[in-house]
C-alpha cells in the first residue's frame, strides 16, 4: 500500500467512525478482468440471476462462464431487460 493510499484509507476510516451513514468502500466497482478469482466458475447466485436475465432477453445461457465473464454478461443483459428498464 502506498503512503497516499494509506492516508486516504485512514481518512475514510476516520470519516466512517465520525459519521456512520457514510457508505463503506465497495468492491462492486472493480473491473472483472482484474479479479483474482475471475477465472473460477461462476457462483450459484450469478448462474441463477444470469439464467433469469437470459430468459428475459432471449439470450442463450452458457453455464460454462467463469465469474468474470458472467459478471460482464449480467451487466450487459441488465440494460436489455424490460423488467429492469421499467423499474
PyMOL Python script that loads the backbone (N, CA, C, O; Angstrom):
from pymol import cmd

cmd.read_pdbstr("""\
ATOM      1  N   UNK A   1       0.853  -1.174   0.000  1.00  0.00           N
ATOM      2  CA  UNK A   1       0.000   0.000   0.000  1.00  0.00           C
ATOM      3  C   UNK A   1       0.896   1.233   0.000  1.00  0.00           C
ATOM      4  O   UNK A   1       1.877   1.299   0.741  1.00  0.00           O
ATOM      5  N   UNK A   2       0.555   2.195  -0.825  1.00  0.00           N
ATOM      6  CA  UNK A   2       1.349   3.416  -0.882  1.00  0.00           C
ATOM      7  C   UNK A   2       0.953   4.334   0.262  1.00  0.00           C
ATOM      8  O   UNK A   2      -0.092   4.160   0.889  1.00  0.00           O
ATOM      9  N   UNK A   3       1.816   5.321   0.521  1.00  0.00           N
ATOM     10  CA  UNK A   3       1.515   6.275   1.589  1.00  0.00           C
ATOM     11  C   UNK A   3       0.241   7.048   1.286  1.00  0.00           C
ATOM     12  O   UNK A   3      -0.559   7.319   2.181  1.00  0.00           O
ATOM     13  N   UNK A   4       0.056   7.405   0.001  1.00  0.00           N
ATOM     14  CA  UNK A   4      -1.141   8.148  -0.393  1.00  0.00           C
ATOM     15  C   UNK A   4      -2.388   7.310  -0.158  1.00  0.00           C
ATOM     16  O   UNK A   4      -3.384   7.803   0.370  1.00  0.00           O
ATOM     17  N   UNK A   5      -2.328   6.032  -0.555  1.00  0.00           N
ATOM     18  CA  UNK A   5      -3.468   5.145  -0.357  1.00  0.00           C
ATOM     19  C   UNK A   5      -3.745   4.950   1.122  1.00  0.00           C
ATOM     20  O   UNK A   5      -4.899   4.964   1.551  1.00  0.00           O
ATOM     21  N   UNK A   6      -2.692   4.769   1.898  1.00  0.00           N
ATOM     22  CA  UNK A   6      -2.851   4.582   3.342  1.00  0.00           C
ATOM     23  C   UNK A   6      -3.504   5.809   3.971  1.00  0.00           C
ATOM     24  O   UNK A   6      -4.381   5.678   4.825  1.00  0.00           O
ATOM     25  N   UNK A   7      -3.073   7.016   3.546  1.00  0.00           N
ATOM     26  CA  UNK A   7      -3.670   8.241   4.078  1.00  0.00           C
ATOM     27  C   UNK A   7      -5.147   8.334   3.705  1.00  0.00           C
ATOM     28  O   UNK A   7      -5.978   8.718   4.528  1.00  0.00           O
ATOM     29  N   UNK A   8      -5.469   7.981   2.463  1.00  0.00           N
ATOM     30  CA  UNK A   8      -6.859   8.027   2.020  1.00  0.00           C
ATOM     31  C   UNK A   8      -7.702   7.027   2.801  1.00  0.00           C
ATOM     32  O   UNK A   8      -8.823   7.337   3.204  1.00  0.00           O
ATOM     33  N   UNK A   9      -7.163   5.824   3.017  1.00  0.00           N
ATOM     34  CA  UNK A   9      -7.878   4.816   3.800  1.00  0.00           C
ATOM     35  C   UNK A   9      -8.083   5.289   5.230  1.00  0.00           C
ATOM     36  O   UNK A   9      -9.164   5.119   5.795  1.00  0.00           O
ATOM     37  N   UNK A  10      -7.042   5.887   5.821  1.00  0.00           N
ATOM     38  CA  UNK A  10      -7.155   6.401   7.185  1.00  0.00           C
ATOM     39  C   UNK A  10      -8.213   7.501   7.264  1.00  0.00           C
ATOM     40  O   UNK A  10      -9.008   7.539   8.204  1.00  0.00           O
ATOM     41  N   UNK A  11      -8.218   8.387   6.281  1.00  0.00           N
ATOM     42  CA  UNK A  11      -9.186   9.483   6.264  1.00  0.00           C
ATOM     43  C   UNK A  11     -10.601   8.931   6.135  1.00  0.00           C
ATOM     44  O   UNK A  11     -11.518   9.400   6.809  1.00  0.00           O
ATOM     45  N   UNK A  12     -10.778   7.927   5.261  1.00  0.00           N
ATOM     46  CA  UNK A  12     -12.109   7.348   5.081  1.00  0.00           C
ATOM     47  C   UNK A  12     -12.542   6.614   6.347  1.00  0.00           C
ATOM     48  O   UNK A  12     -13.706   6.694   6.740  1.00  0.00           O
ATOM     49  N   UNK A  13     -11.619   5.903   6.985  1.00  0.00           N
ATOM     50  CA  UNK A  13     -11.931   5.195   8.232  1.00  0.00           C
ATOM     51  C   UNK A  13     -12.350   6.182   9.312  1.00  0.00           C
ATOM     52  O   UNK A  13     -13.300   5.936  10.054  1.00  0.00           O
ATOM     53  N   UNK A  14     -11.637   7.297   9.394  1.00  0.00           N
ATOM     54  CA  UNK A  14     -11.984   8.324  10.376  1.00  0.00           C
ATOM     55  C   UNK A  14     -13.366   8.891  10.073  1.00  0.00           C
ATOM     56  O   UNK A  14     -14.162   9.121  10.984  1.00  0.00           O
ATOM     57  N   UNK A  15     -13.646   9.113   8.797  1.00  0.00           N
ATOM     58  CA  UNK A  15     -14.944   9.650   8.401  1.00  0.00           C
ATOM     59  C   UNK A  15     -16.056   8.659   8.750  1.00  0.00           C
ATOM     60  O   UNK A  15     -17.129   9.065   9.198  1.00  0.00           O
ATOM     61  N   UNK A  16     -15.803   7.358   8.546  1.00  0.00           N
ATOM     62  CA  UNK A  16     -16.796   6.344   8.884  1.00  0.00           C
ATOM     63  C   UNK A  16     -17.084   6.331  10.378  1.00  0.00           C
ATOM     64  O   UNK A  16     -18.236   6.209  10.792  1.00  0.00           O
ATOM     65  N   UNK A  17     -16.028   6.457  11.193  1.00  0.00           N
ATOM     66  CA  UNK A  17     -16.239   6.410  12.637  1.00  0.00           C
ATOM     67  C   UNK A  17     -16.949   7.666  13.138  1.00  0.00           C
ATOM     68  O   UNK A  17     -17.678   7.616  14.128  1.00  0.00           O
ATOM     69  N   UNK A  18     -16.738   8.791  12.457  1.00  0.00           N
ATOM     70  CA  UNK A  18     -17.406  10.034  12.841  1.00  0.00           C
ATOM     71  C   UNK A  18     -18.832  10.091  12.308  1.00  0.00           C
ATOM     72  O   UNK A  18     -19.712  10.662  12.952  1.00  0.00           O
ATOM     73  N   UNK A  19     -19.064   9.512  11.153  1.00  0.00           N
ATOM     74  CA  UNK A  19     -20.370   9.553  10.518  1.00  0.00           C
ATOM     75  C   UNK A  19     -20.719   8.159  10.004  1.00  0.00           C
ATOM     76  O   UNK A  19     -20.308   7.790   8.904  1.00  0.00           O
ATOM     77  N   UNK A  20     -21.461   7.388  10.770  1.00  0.00           N
ATOM     78  CA  UNK A  20     -21.766   6.019  10.363  1.00  0.00           C
ATOM     79  C   UNK A  20     -22.652   5.920   9.126  1.00  0.00           C
ATOM     80  O   UNK A  20     -22.827   4.828   8.586  1.00  0.00           O
ATOM     81  N   UNK A  21     -23.213   7.038   8.665  1.00  0.00           N
ATOM     82  CA  UNK A  21     -24.058   6.995   7.482  1.00  0.00           C
ATOM     83  C   UNK A  21     -23.264   7.121   6.185  1.00  0.00           C
ATOM     84  O   UNK A  21     -23.842   7.048   5.101  1.00  0.00           O
ATOM     85  N   UNK A  22     -21.953   7.309   6.281  1.00  0.00           N
ATOM     86  CA  UNK A  22     -21.112   7.364   5.093  1.00  0.00           C
ATOM     87  C   UNK A  22     -20.970   5.945   4.566  1.00  0.00           C
ATOM     88  O   UNK A  22     -20.704   5.019   5.332  1.00  0.00           O
ATOM     89  N   UNK A  23     -21.147   5.772   3.264  1.00  0.00           N
ATOM     90  CA  UNK A  23     -21.039   4.444   2.671  1.00  0.00           C
ATOM     91  C   UNK A  23     -19.638   3.884   2.830  1.00  0.00           C
ATOM     92  O   UNK A  23     -18.647   4.596   2.663  1.00  0.00           O
ATOM     93  N   UNK A  24     -19.567   2.614   3.150  1.00  0.00           N
ATOM     94  CA  UNK A  24     -18.285   1.921   3.228  1.00  0.00           C
ATOM     95  C   UNK A  24     -17.756   1.714   1.816  1.00  0.00           C
ATOM     96  O   UNK A  24     -18.538   1.644   0.868  1.00  0.00           O
ATOM     97  N   UNK A  25     -16.437   1.616   1.663  1.00  0.00           N
ATOM     98  CA  UNK A  25     -15.885   1.367   0.332  1.00  0.00           C
ATOM     99  C   UNK A  25     -16.431   0.051  -0.215  1.00  0.00           C
ATOM    100  O   UNK A  25     -16.653  -0.899   0.536  1.00  0.00           O
ATOM    101  N   UNK A  26     -16.642   0.006  -1.512  1.00  0.00           N
ATOM    102  CA  UNK A  26     -17.254  -1.168  -2.130  1.00  0.00           C
ATOM    103  C   UNK A  26     -16.322  -1.816  -3.133  1.00  0.00           C
ATOM    104  O   UNK A  26     -15.546  -1.140  -3.808  1.00  0.00           O
ATOM    105  N   UNK A  27     -16.407  -3.133  -3.224  1.00  0.00           N
ATOM    106  CA  UNK A  27     -15.675  -3.871  -4.247  1.00  0.00           C
ATOM    107  C   UNK A  27     -16.517  -4.034  -5.500  1.00  0.00           C
ATOM    108  O   UNK A  27     -16.044  -4.597  -6.487  1.00  0.00           O
ATOM    109  N   UNK A  28     -17.737  -3.560  -5.482  1.00  0.00           N
ATOM    110  CA  UNK A  28     -18.655  -3.769  -6.586  1.00  0.00           C
ATOM    111  C   UNK A  28     -18.211  -3.079  -7.868  1.00  0.00           C
ATOM    112  O   UNK A  28     -18.672  -3.449  -8.947  1.00  0.00           O
ATOM    113  N   UNK A  29     -17.347  -2.105  -7.785  1.00  0.00           N
ATOM    114  CA  UNK A  29     -16.945  -1.342  -8.954  1.00  0.00           C
ATOM    115  C   UNK A  29     -15.638  -1.818  -9.572  1.00  0.00           C
ATOM    116  O   UNK A  29     -15.147  -1.189 -10.509  1.00  0.00           O
ATOM    117  N   UNK A  30     -15.066  -2.897  -9.082  1.00  0.00           N
ATOM    118  CA  UNK A  30     -13.801  -3.375  -9.634  1.00  0.00           C
ATOM    119  C   UNK A  30     -14.029  -4.031 -10.988  1.00  0.00           C
ATOM    120  O   UNK A  30     -15.054  -4.675 -11.213  1.00  0.00           O
ATOM    121  N   UNK A  31     -13.073  -3.865 -11.879  1.00  0.00           N
ATOM    122  CA  UNK A  31     -13.123  -4.454 -13.208  1.00  0.00           C
ATOM    123  C   UNK A  31     -13.008  -5.972 -13.093  1.00  0.00           C
ATOM    124  O   UNK A  31     -12.037  -6.466 -12.521  1.00  0.00           O
ATOM    125  N   UNK A  32     -13.980  -6.729 -13.624  1.00  0.00           N
ATOM    126  CA  UNK A  32     -13.921  -8.186 -13.530  1.00  0.00           C
ATOM    127  C   UNK A  32     -12.644  -8.785 -14.116  1.00  0.00           C
ATOM    128  O   UNK A  32     -12.219  -9.864 -13.702  1.00  0.00           O
ATOM    129  N   UNK A  33     -12.033  -8.097 -15.070  1.00  0.00           N
ATOM    130  CA  UNK A  33     -10.794  -8.612 -15.662  1.00  0.00           C
ATOM    131  C   UNK A  33      -9.641  -8.625 -14.670  1.00  0.00           C
ATOM    132  O   UNK A  33      -8.647  -9.318 -14.889  1.00  0.00           O
ATOM    133  N   UNK A  34      -9.758  -7.874 -13.587  1.00  0.00           N
ATOM    134  CA  UNK A  34      -8.677  -7.819 -12.602  1.00  0.00           C
ATOM    135  C   UNK A  34      -8.976  -8.646 -11.353  1.00  0.00           C
ATOM    136  O   UNK A  34      -8.164  -8.673 -10.428  1.00  0.00           O
ATOM    137  N   UNK A  35     -10.123  -9.320 -11.311  1.00  0.00           N
ATOM    138  CA  UNK A  35     -10.464 -10.145 -10.157  1.00  0.00           C
ATOM    139  C   UNK A  35      -9.486 -11.304 -10.035  1.00  0.00           C
ATOM    140  O   UNK A  35      -9.172 -11.954 -11.032  1.00  0.00           O
ATOM    141  N   UNK A  36      -9.006 -11.568  -8.842  1.00  0.00           N
ATOM    142  CA  UNK A  36      -8.093 -12.702  -8.642  1.00  0.00           C
ATOM    143  C   UNK A  36      -8.831 -14.029  -8.777  1.00  0.00           C
ATOM    144  O   UNK A  36      -8.207 -15.048  -9.072  1.00  0.00           O
ATOM    145  N   UNK A  37     -10.133 -14.037  -8.568  1.00  0.00           N
ATOM    146  CA  UNK A  37     -10.913 -15.271  -8.694  1.00  0.00           C
ATOM    147  C   UNK A  37     -11.794 -15.260  -9.936  1.00  0.00           C
ATOM    148  O   UNK A  37     -12.706 -16.077 -10.060  1.00  0.00           O
ATOM    149  N   UNK A  38     -11.526 -14.342 -10.852  1.00  0.00           N
ATOM    150  CA  UNK A  38     -12.361 -14.192 -12.038  1.00  0.00           C
ATOM    151  C   UNK A  38     -12.404 -15.392 -12.943  1.00  0.00           C
ATOM    152  O   UNK A  38     -13.367 -15.578 -13.687  1.00  0.00           O
ATOM    153  N   UNK A  39     -11.356 -16.225 -12.889  1.00  0.00           N
ATOM    154  CA  UNK A  39     -11.326 -17.394 -13.769  1.00  0.00           C
ATOM    155  C   UNK A  39     -11.978 -18.625 -13.139  1.00  0.00           C
ATOM    156  O   UNK A  39     -12.014 -19.689 -13.758  1.00  0.00           O
ATOM    157  N   UNK A  40     -12.488 -18.492 -11.926  1.00  0.00           N
ATOM    158  CA  UNK A  40     -13.204 -19.594 -11.277  1.00  0.00           C
ATOM    159  C   UNK A  40     -14.616 -19.683 -11.852  1.00  0.00           C
ATOM    160  O   UNK A  40     -15.124 -18.707 -12.404  1.00  0.00           O
ATOM    161  N   UNK A  41     -15.253 -20.851 -11.724  1.00  0.00           N
ATOM    162  CA  UNK A  41     -16.631 -20.975 -12.223  1.00  0.00           C
ATOM    163  C   UNK A  41     -17.545 -19.944 -11.564  1.00  0.00           C
ATOM    164  O   UNK A  41     -17.348 -19.571 -10.407  1.00  0.00           O
ATOM    165  N   UNK A  42     -18.549 -19.492 -12.319  1.00  0.00           N
ATOM    166  CA  UNK A  42     -19.481 -18.512 -11.749  1.00  0.00           C
ATOM    167  C   UNK A  42     -20.154 -19.096 -10.516  1.00  0.00           C
ATOM    168  O   UNK A  42     -20.292 -20.311 -10.374  1.00  0.00           O
ATOM    169  N   UNK A  43     -20.563 -18.211  -9.642  1.00  0.00           N
ATOM    170  CA  UNK A  43     -21.221 -18.637  -8.407  1.00  0.00           C
ATOM    171  C   UNK A  43     -22.651 -19.083  -8.709  1.00  0.00           C
ATOM    172  O   UNK A  43     -23.185 -18.810  -9.785  1.00  0.00           O
ATOM    173  N   UNK A  44     -23.252 -19.760  -7.760  1.00  0.00           N
ATOM    174  CA  UNK A  44     -24.642 -20.172  -7.920  1.00  0.00           C
ATOM    175  C   UNK A  44     -25.570 -18.985  -8.074  1.00  0.00           C
ATOM    176  O   UNK A  44     -26.514 -19.023  -8.864  1.00  0.00           O
ATOM    177  N   UNK A  45     -25.302 -17.927  -7.318  1.00  0.00           N
ATOM    178  CA  UNK A  45     -26.125 -16.717  -7.413  1.00  0.00           C
ATOM    179  C   UNK A  45     -25.988 -16.081  -8.794  1.00  0.00           C
ATOM    180  O   UNK A  45     -26.978 -15.645  -9.382  1.00  0.00           O
ATOM    181  N   UNK A  46     -24.759 -16.030  -9.308  1.00  0.00           N
ATOM    182  CA  UNK A  46     -24.558 -15.479 -10.651  1.00  0.00           C
ATOM    183  C   UNK A  46     -25.306 -16.315 -11.683  1.00  0.00           C
ATOM    184  O   UNK A  46     -25.978 -15.771 -12.560  1.00  0.00           O
ATOM    185  N   UNK A  47     -25.189 -17.637 -11.576  1.00  0.00           N
ATOM    186  CA  UNK A  47     -25.834 -18.532 -12.542  1.00  0.00           C
ATOM    187  C   UNK A  47     -27.347 -18.348 -12.529  1.00  0.00           C
ATOM    188  O   UNK A  47     -27.976 -18.271 -13.584  1.00  0.00           O
ATOM    189  N   UNK A  48     -27.923 -18.279 -11.345  1.00  0.00           N
ATOM    190  CA  UNK A  48     -29.369 -18.123 -11.222  1.00  0.00           C
ATOM    191  C   UNK A  48     -29.840 -16.801 -11.822  1.00  0.00           C
ATOM    192  O   UNK A  48     -30.799 -16.767 -12.593  1.00  0.00           O
ATOM    193  N   UNK A  49     -29.160 -15.717 -11.464  1.00  0.00           N
ATOM    194  CA  UNK A  49     -29.545 -14.392 -11.957  1.00  0.00           C
ATOM    195  C   UNK A  49     -29.315 -14.291 -13.461  1.00  0.00           C
ATOM    196  O   UNK A  49     -30.144 -13.742 -14.187  1.00  0.00           O
ATOM    197  N   UNK A  50     -28.192 -14.821 -13.921  1.00  0.00           N
ATOM    198  CA  UNK A  50     -27.880 -14.769 -15.345  1.00  0.00           C
ATOM    199  C   UNK A  50     -28.891 -15.581 -16.147  1.00  0.00           C
ATOM    200  O   UNK A  50     -29.304 -15.160 -17.227  1.00  0.00           O
ATOM    201  N   UNK A  51     -29.289 -16.731 -15.633  1.00  0.00           N
ATOM    202  CA  UNK A  51     -30.280 -17.545 -16.334  1.00  0.00           C
ATOM    203  C   UNK A  51     -31.608 -16.783 -16.449  1.00  0.00           C
ATOM    204  O   UNK A  51     -32.260 -16.823 -17.493  1.00  0.00           O
ATOM    205  N   UNK A  52     -31.998 -16.101 -15.388  1.00  0.00           N
ATOM    206  CA  UNK A  52     -33.220 -15.291 -15.421  1.00  0.00           C
ATOM    207  C   UNK A  52     -33.103 -14.186 -16.467  1.00  0.00           C
ATOM    208  O   UNK A  52     -34.021 -13.979 -17.262  1.00  0.00           O
ATOM    209  N   UNK A  53     -31.973 -13.475 -16.466  1.00  0.00           N
ATOM    210  CA  UNK A  53     -31.770 -12.399 -17.444  1.00  0.00           C
ATOM    211  C   UNK A  53     -31.755 -12.945 -18.868  1.00  0.00           C
ATOM    212  O   UNK A  53     -32.294 -12.315 -19.778  1.00  0.00           O
ATOM    213  N   UNK A  54     -31.146 -14.104 -19.070  1.00  0.00           N
ATOM    214  CA  UNK A  54     -31.113 -14.714 -20.401  1.00  0.00           C
ATOM    215  C   UNK A  54     -32.527 -15.040 -20.875  1.00  0.00           C
ATOM    216  O   UNK A  54     -32.869 -14.796 -22.032  1.00  0.00           O
ATOM    217  N   UNK A  55     -33.342 -15.587 -19.987  1.00  0.00           N
ATOM    218  CA  UNK A  55     -34.732 -15.897 -20.341  1.00  0.00           C
ATOM    219  C   UNK A  55     -35.493 -14.623 -20.689  1.00  0.00           C
ATOM    220  O   UNK A  55     -36.262 -14.605 -21.651  1.00  0.00           O
ATOM    221  N   UNK A  56     -35.288 -13.568 -19.924  1.00  0.00           N
ATOM    222  CA  UNK A  56     -35.997 -12.305 -20.159  1.00  0.00           C
ATOM    223  C   UNK A  56     -35.584 -11.630 -21.457  1.00  0.00           C
ATOM    224  O   UNK A  56     -36.385 -10.926 -22.073  1.00  0.00           O
ATOM    225  N   UNK A  57     -34.353 -11.836 -21.872  1.00  0.00           N
ATOM    226  CA  UNK A  57     -33.839 -11.131 -23.051  1.00  0.00           C
ATOM    227  C   UNK A  57     -33.710 -12.026 -24.279  1.00  0.00           C
ATOM    228  O   UNK A  57     -33.296 -11.561 -25.341  1.00  0.00           O
ATOM    229  N   UNK A  58     -34.061 -13.309 -24.146  1.00  0.00           N
ATOM    230  CA  UNK A  58     -33.955 -14.222 -25.282  1.00  0.00           C
ATOM    231  C   UNK A  58     -32.522 -14.560 -25.641  1.00  0.00           C
ATOM    232  O   UNK A  58     -32.224 -14.881 -26.792  1.00  0.00           O
ATOM    233  N   UNK A  59     -31.638 -14.490 -24.664  1.00  0.00           N
ATOM    234  CA  UNK A  59     -30.220 -14.788 -24.864  1.00  0.00           C
ATOM    235  C   UNK A  59     -29.937 -16.203 -24.381  1.00  0.00           C
ATOM    236  O   UNK A  59     -30.494 -16.649 -23.378  1.00  0.00           O
ATOM    237  N   UNK A  60     -29.069 -16.903 -25.098  1.00  0.00           N
ATOM    238  CA  UNK A  60     -28.717 -18.263 -24.690  1.00  0.00           C
ATOM    239  C   UNK A  60     -27.864 -18.234 -23.427  1.00  0.00           C
ATOM    240  O   UNK A  60     -26.903 -17.470 -23.337  1.00  0.00           O
ATOM    241  N   UNK A  61     -28.217 -19.065 -22.458  1.00  0.00           N
ATOM    242  CA  UNK A  61     -27.473 -19.170 -21.205  1.00  0.00           C
ATOM    243  C   UNK A  61     -26.302 -20.120 -21.397  1.00  0.00           C
ATOM    244  O   UNK A  61     -26.477 -21.233 -21.893  1.00  0.00           O
ATOM    245  N   UNK A  62     -25.105 -19.686 -21.008  1.00  0.00           N
ATOM    246  CA  UNK A  62     -23.903 -20.516 -21.083  1.00  0.00           C
ATOM    247  C   UNK A  62     -23.463 -20.869 -19.668  1.00  0.00           C
ATOM    248  O   UNK A  62     -22.902 -20.024 -18.970  1.00  0.00           O
ATOM    249  N   UNK A  63     -23.709 -22.105 -19.233  1.00  0.00           N
ATOM    250  CA  UNK A  63     -23.367 -22.491 -17.863  1.00  0.00           C
ATOM    251  C   UNK A  63     -21.867 -22.625 -17.614  1.00  0.00           C
ATOM    252  O   UNK A  63     -21.448 -22.839 -16.477  1.00  0.00           O
ATOM    253  N   UNK A  64     -21.062 -22.503 -18.658  1.00  0.00           N
ATOM    254  CA  UNK A  64     -19.614 -22.683 -18.512  1.00  0.00           C
ATOM    255  C   UNK A  64     -18.858 -21.367 -18.315  1.00  0.00           C
ATOM    256  O   UNK A  64     -17.628 -21.371 -18.277  1.00  0.00           O
ATOM    257  N   UNK A  65     -19.563 -20.256 -18.190  1.00  0.00           N
ATOM    258  CA  UNK A  65     -18.888 -18.973 -17.992  1.00  0.00           C
ATOM    259  C   UNK A  65     -18.183 -18.945 -16.641  1.00  0.00           C
ATOM    260  O   UNK A  65     -18.630 -19.563 -15.675  1.00  0.00           O
ATOM    261  N   UNK A  66     -17.062 -18.210 -16.596  1.00  0.00           N
ATOM    262  CA  UNK A  66     -16.397 -18.028 -15.306  1.00  0.00           C
ATOM    263  C   UNK A  66     -16.999 -16.799 -14.611  1.00  0.00           C
ATOM    264  O   UNK A  66     -17.877 -16.134 -15.160  1.00  0.00           O
ATOM    265  N   UNK A  67     -16.520 -16.511 -13.412  1.00  0.00           N
ATOM    266  CA  UNK A  67     -17.079 -15.398 -12.630  1.00  0.00           C
ATOM    267  C   UNK A  67     -17.006 -14.074 -13.378  1.00  0.00           C
ATOM    268  O   UNK A  67     -17.984 -13.327 -13.420  1.00  0.00           O
ATOM    269  N   UNK A  68     -15.856 -13.783 -13.967  1.00  0.00           N
ATOM    270  CA  UNK A  68     -15.675 -12.500 -14.653  1.00  0.00           C
ATOM    271  C   UNK A  68     -16.573 -12.410 -15.881  1.00  0.00           C
ATOM    272  O   UNK A  68     -17.208 -11.380 -16.110  1.00  0.00           O
ATOM    273  N   UNK A  69     -16.629 -13.481 -16.675  1.00  0.00           N
ATOM    274  CA  UNK A  69     -17.466 -13.481 -17.873  1.00  0.00           C
ATOM    275  C   UNK A  69     -18.941 -13.347 -17.502  1.00  0.00           C
ATOM    276  O   UNK A  69     -19.691 -12.623 -18.157  1.00  0.00           O
ATOM    277  N   UNK A  70     -19.350 -14.050 -16.449  1.00  0.00           N
ATOM    278  CA  UNK A  70     -20.743 -13.972 -16.003  1.00  0.00           C
ATOM    279  C   UNK A  70     -21.086 -12.551 -15.560  1.00  0.00           C
ATOM    280  O   UNK A  70     -22.160 -12.040 -15.877  1.00  0.00           O
ATOM    281  N   UNK A  71     -20.179 -11.921 -14.831  1.00  0.00           N
ATOM    282  CA  UNK A  71     -20.413 -10.558 -14.365  1.00  0.00           C
ATOM    283  C   UNK A  71     -20.595  -9.600 -15.539  1.00  0.00           C
ATOM    284  O   UNK A  71     -21.490  -8.755 -15.526  1.00  0.00           O
ATOM    285  N   UNK A  72     -19.750  -9.735 -16.540  1.00  0.00           N
ATOM    286  CA  UNK A  72     -19.853  -8.862 -17.718  1.00  0.00           C
ATOM    287  C   UNK A  72     -21.166  -9.093 -18.455  1.00  0.00           C
ATOM    288  O   UNK A  72     -21.812  -8.144 -18.898  1.00  0.00           O
ATOM    289  N   UNK A  73     -21.562 -10.373 -18.586  1.00  0.00           N
ATOM    290  CA  UNK A  73     -22.810 -10.652 -19.293  1.00  0.00           C
ATOM    291  C   UNK A  73     -24.010 -10.146 -18.491  1.00  0.00           C
ATOM    292  O   UNK A  73     -24.970  -9.633 -19.067  1.00  0.00           O
ATOM    293  N   UNK A  74     -23.958 -10.286 -17.186  1.00  0.00           N
ATOM    294  CA  UNK A  74     -25.033  -9.757 -16.337  1.00  0.00           C
ATOM    295  C   UNK A  74     -25.164  -8.250 -16.544  1.00  0.00           C
ATOM    296  O   UNK A  74     -26.270  -7.740 -16.718  1.00  0.00           O
ATOM    297  N   UNK A  75     -24.045  -7.544 -16.527  1.00  0.00           N
ATOM    298  CA  UNK A  75     -24.081  -6.090 -16.743  1.00  0.00           C
ATOM    299  C   UNK A  75     -24.717  -5.754 -18.086  1.00  0.00           C
ATOM    300  O   UNK A  75     -25.542  -4.846 -18.177  1.00  0.00           O
ATOM    301  N   UNK A  76     -24.330  -6.490 -19.129  1.00  0.00           N
ATOM    302  CA  UNK A  76     -24.851  -6.222 -20.468  1.00  0.00           C
ATOM    303  C   UNK A  76     -26.350  -6.514 -20.551  1.00  0.00           C
ATOM    304  O   UNK A  76     -27.109  -5.736 -21.129  1.00  0.00           O
ATOM    305  N   UNK A  77     -26.769  -7.635 -19.972  1.00  0.00           N
ATOM    306  CA  UNK A  77     -28.175  -8.031 -20.077  1.00  0.00           C
ATOM    307  C   UNK A  77     -29.095  -7.196 -19.197  1.00  0.00           C
ATOM    308  O   UNK A  77     -30.280  -7.063 -19.504  1.00  0.00           O
ATOM    309  N   UNK A  78     -28.584  -6.637 -18.123  1.00  0.00           N
ATOM    310  CA  UNK A  78     -29.413  -5.780 -17.271  1.00  0.00           C
ATOM    311  C   UNK A  78     -29.937  -4.590 -18.065  1.00  0.00           C
ATOM    312  O   UNK A  78     -31.054  -4.128 -17.832  1.00  0.00           O
ATOM    313  N   UNK A  79     -29.145  -4.102 -18.989  1.00  0.00           N
ATOM    314  CA  UNK A  79     -29.568  -2.980 -19.815  1.00  0.00           C
ATOM    315  C   UNK A  79     -30.597  -3.362 -20.860  1.00  0.00           C
ATOM    316  O   UNK A  79     -31.268  -2.495 -21.419  1.00  0.00           O
ATOM    317  N   UNK A  80     -30.727  -4.660 -21.129  1.00  0.00           N
ATOM    318  CA  UNK A  80     -31.678  -5.140 -22.133  1.00  0.00           C
ATOM    319  C   UNK A  80     -32.977  -5.655 -21.526  1.00  0.00           C
ATOM    320  O   UNK A  80     -33.966  -5.828 -22.237  1.00  0.00           O
ATOM    321  N   UNK A  81     -32.983  -5.898 -20.238  1.00  0.00           N
ATOM    322  CA  UNK A  81     -34.154  -6.474 -19.572  1.00  0.00           C
ATOM    323  C   UNK A  81     -35.281  -5.450 -19.483  1.00  0.00           C
ATOM    324  O   UNK A  81     -35.105  -4.376 -18.909  1.00  0.00           O
ATOM    325  N   UNK A  82     -36.434  -5.784 -20.049  1.00  0.00           N
ATOM    326  CA  UNK A  82     -37.593  -4.887 -19.977  1.00  0.00           C
ATOM    327  C   UNK A  82     -38.033  -4.692 -18.536  1.00  0.00           C
ATOM    328  O   UNK A  82     -38.465  -3.603 -18.158  1.00  0.00           O
ATOM    329  N   UNK A  83     -37.925  -5.744 -17.730  1.00  0.00           N
ATOM    330  CA  UNK A  83     -38.320  -5.664 -16.321  1.00  0.00           C
ATOM    331  C   UNK A  83     -37.467  -4.636 -15.583  1.00  0.00           C
ATOM    332  O   UNK A  83     -37.987  -3.855 -14.787  1.00  0.00           O
ATOM    333  N   UNK A  84     -36.166  -4.631 -15.843  1.00  0.00           N
ATOM    334  CA  UNK A  84     -35.276  -3.707 -15.146  1.00  0.00           C
ATOM    335  C   UNK A  84     -35.365  -2.293 -15.703  1.00  0.00           C
ATOM    336  O   UNK A  84     -35.146  -1.323 -14.977  1.00  0.00           O
ATOM    337  N   UNK A  85     -35.682  -2.172 -16.981  1.00  0.00           N
ATOM    338  CA  UNK A  85     -35.826  -0.837 -17.567  1.00  0.00           C
ATOM    339  C   UNK A  85     -37.039  -0.116 -17.000  1.00  0.00           C
ATOM    340  O   UNK A  85     -37.036   1.109 -16.875  1.00  0.00           O
ATOM    341  N   UNK A  86     -38.079  -0.876 -16.658  1.00  0.00           N
ATOM    342  CA  UNK A  86     -39.301  -0.253 -16.152  1.00  0.00           C
ATOM    343  C   UNK A  86     -39.251  -0.011 -14.650  1.00  0.00           C
ATOM    344  O   UNK A  86     -40.129   0.648 -14.093  1.00  0.00           O
ATOM    345  N   UNK A  87     -38.230  -0.541 -13.998  1.00  0.00           N
ATOM    346  CA  UNK A  87     -38.131  -0.395 -12.534  1.00  0.00           C
ATOM    347  C   UNK A  87     -37.625   0.963 -12.131  1.00  0.00           C
ATOM    348  O   UNK A  87     -37.487   1.242 -10.940  1.00  0.00           O
TER     349      UNK A  87
END
""", "prot")
cmd.dss("prot")
cmd.show_as("cartoon", "prot")
cmd.util.cbc("prot")
cmd.orient("prot")
